[in-house]
Amino acid sequence: MRIGLFVFFTSIALIGVSQDSLNYSWTERLTIDLDSSDLWNIDRLEYHYVSDGRTINKLDSTGEVRFTQSVRSSGGLATLEPINTMKLVHFSQEQQTLCFFDNTLSLYQDCIDLLDANIINASLICSSSQSDRVWVLDQLNSTLTQVVFSGDIPSVNVQNLAGILDVDEVVSIAEVDERLFLLDGTRGVYQFDLFGSFVDFHTFEIDDSLEKAVDFDVAGNSLFLLINNILILQSMVSDESLEIALPVEGVFDFKIINKAIFLRTSKTVHKFELQFLK
């Protein structure tokens, strides 16, 4: 395998380096202890959001708790998703609601009942670059909806995802740089525009010994896949890819923030910096 151009964290360009000769090092900068059942997310200012289903804690970039909010009345938690550094959305799969909190974890506005948006069984959500919208996936009914929670702008709605795209199971969704991506853990990543139109399909190029992808991220034209505790970097404009072994075991979630990569294991969030050595 050869590496073409991957713009990564510090905008290092790796050109014409073979997989076997690739040298890199991980430097750990921070660890935050969590319970195995806690939900976790992080925003662009590196504030961490951690919930046990009863309360949400907002931690600063050093791991110190800054704000705490009860969410008992908001129903069973499925996702904490920063919309931006000033707004957080709490998705309850149990109650099928979206509730919004400001940067001090105060309730921001009335919660949205997804049934009012004709969404019956939402399973995944993600934030949008447009701060008044959230993408919602109803996997059981094979629909993707962009819910608008202010103004009179009509929602984007995509019906029959499974039939149109031959999707097996979507395990994660994310909007990056005004592009929407859906990860099918066994097949690849589907790309849409902000109007819900299908744009492209990016297949995996991984060894047969590896299992399904459990998480992903996108930077520029590079796709980052988490598979079997290996981070796979794959170009979305060529067939070039590389594999990077992670420095800790049991990683099931990761985020690329600023010049760092955050790795989530069952009881810890690790902040690392990755440096490629020439």
N, C-alpha and C positions, 0 to 999 in steps of 0.2 A: 504494500500500500504506500502511496505517496501522499504528502500533504500539500495541498495547493495553498490557498490564502484563507486563513482563519483569523478574523479580528477578534481578539480575546482579551477580556478584562483591561489590560494596560495597552491595548492596541498593538500588541506584538504580532508581527506577520511571520508565519512559519512557512517558508517556501522551499520546496524540494527536499524535505527531510524525510528519511525513511522511518517507518514505524519502529524498526528494530534499533535505530540509532537515536530515537527521541529520548531526551533527558529532561526531567522536570523535578521540581521539589515543592512540597507543601509546607507552609509555615502557619502554625495555629496561632490565632490572635485572641480568641475568646471561647469560653464554654458556658452554656446556661443549662442548668439541671431542670428536667421536666419529669412529670409522671408519664408512664407509658400511654395512658389514655388521653393525655392533654392534646388539644388542638393548638397549632402554632402557625403564625404567619409573620411577615415583616414588611415594612414599607421602605421607601427610598431614602429616608433619613435614618434607617436602621433602628427604628423603634420596633420592638417585638410585641406581638399580641398573643397571649396565652390564655386558654380557657379550659376549665375542667367541666364545663357544662352548667355550672352554677354561677360562676363569676368570670369576668374577663379582666386580666391584668395587662397593663401597658408598661413595658420595660424599656428603659433607654438603651443606648448603644453599649453601655457598660454592664447591662444586666440588672440594673436597679429598678425596682417597681416605682412607677410615677403615679399611676392612676389605677383604680379598681372600680368595677361596676358589676352589680348583680344582674344576671340575665335569667333568673328562675322563671319569670313571667313570660319570657320570649320563646319558651318551648325548647325541646331537645336540639342541641346545636349540631350542625353538620359542617359548616364552613365559616371561617372568619376571613374576610377579604378586604384589604385596604383599597378603597377607591382612589384615594390620593392621601397625602400626608395630613389632611384635615378631616377625612371622613372614612368610616369603617362600616362595612355591612355585615350583619349577622344573619346567616341563613339557617332556618330551622326546617329540616326535612320532615320532622314529625308534624309540625303545624303548617308547613308550606307557606312560610312567611319570610319577608325580608325586613329587618329592622336596622336603623342607621344610627350611628354614634359619631359625635364630633371628636376633636383631638384630645378632649379631656374625658372621653367615654361617657359624656352626657347624651341622653337620647335626643336625636337630631330632629326627627319628624315622626309622624305616625307610621307604624309598620304597614307594609303592603301585603295584602292577602293575594297570593299568586293565582288563586281561583278567579279573582277579578280580572286577571289578564289571560284567562282561558288556559291556564297551565294547571294540569291536574296532579302530576306526580313528578315534580322537579327533583333531580338527583345531583346536579352539579351547577355551580355558578362561577362566573368570573367577572372582574371589573372591566370597565371600558375606558378608553382615553377620553371619552365624553362623560364628564363626571355626573351627569343626570341619567345614566343608563347602566344596566347590568345585563349580561348575557346569562340566560337560563336554559339548561338542557333538561328536557323531559325524555329520558331514555326509553321508558316503558312505551310511551306514545310516539317516540321517534320524531320529536319536534325540537327546534332550536328557536328561542325567542329573545329578542333584545327588548327588555322591559324599560320603558321610559317613565321615570317617576316624578317628572315636573313638566308643566306645559301641556300642550295639546298635540305634540308630535306623535304620529302613528308609530306603533312598534314594528320592528322587522320580525318576520316569522317565516321559518323554513320548515315545511312539512315533509314527512316520509324520508327522513335521513337514511334509514337503513336501506330503503329501496333505491334511492338515488345514488348512494355512495357505496353500498354493500358494506356498511359498517358492522363489525362484529360486536365490540363493546368499547365505548368511549370511557377512558379512565381518568382523563384530565382535559380541561379546556383553559385557554389563556388568550388574551388579546395583547399583542406586542406590536408597537409601531404601526398602529392602525391596521393590523392584520389579525384575523381570528384563526386560531389553530385548535383542532380537536385531535387528541392522541388516542388512536386505537392501539392498545398495547401489543397486539400480535401482528398488525398489518402495516401501520405507518401513521403519518400525520397528515390530516386534511387541512387545507388552507382556504379561508374564505375572505372576502372583503367585508367592509362595514355595512354593506347592504344585504349581506347574507348570501351572496353569489359565490358558488364554488370557483376557486382559482387554480388550485394545484393539489397534487398528492405526492408526498415525499415518503418513499418506501425506506425500510431499514436495510442496512448492509452490515449484518452481524454474523458471528460464528453460529453454526447450528447448535452448539452446546449451550448457548445463552437462551434464557427464557423471555418472557414478555417485558416490555418497557413499563415501568410503574410511574414515571414522572418525566417531565421534559421542560426545556426552556429554549428561548430563541434569542440570538444576538446577531443583528445584521442578517446575513444570509447563511448563518451557521445554526444548526440544530443540535441541541444538547440532550442526550437521552440517558436516563438512569436505568440500567439493566444489570441485574446480578452483581450489585455493588461495584459496577464499572461505569464510568462516565464516557459515553461515546459521543465524539464530536463529528458531525456529518455536514458536509456542504449541501445546501439546497439548490445549488446551481451546477454541480458536477457530481461525479461518483466518488469523490475523495472523502475519506473518513479516517479517524484514528481512535484508539482506545486508551483511556487513562485510568489506572487503578486508584481507587479512593483510599485515603489515609486511615479511615476508620471503618469498622465492620457494621453491618446492619443498617445501612442508609436506605431510607424509603421515601425521602422528600429532600429537595434541594432548591435553593434560590440563588440566582446570580444578582448581586447588588453592588453597585459601584465597582470597586476593584477587588471584590471578595466573593467567595462562594460559601454559602451556609448549608451545612449538611445536617439533616435531622435523623437521629437514631431514636430508639424507643425511649431513652431517658435523658438525652442530651441534644442540644443544638450546638454545633461546632462552627466557628468562623475560621476559615482558612484563606490564605492567599496562595495562589498557584503561580509559580515562576517557571518558564521554559528556559533551559540552560543550553547555551550554544557550545 
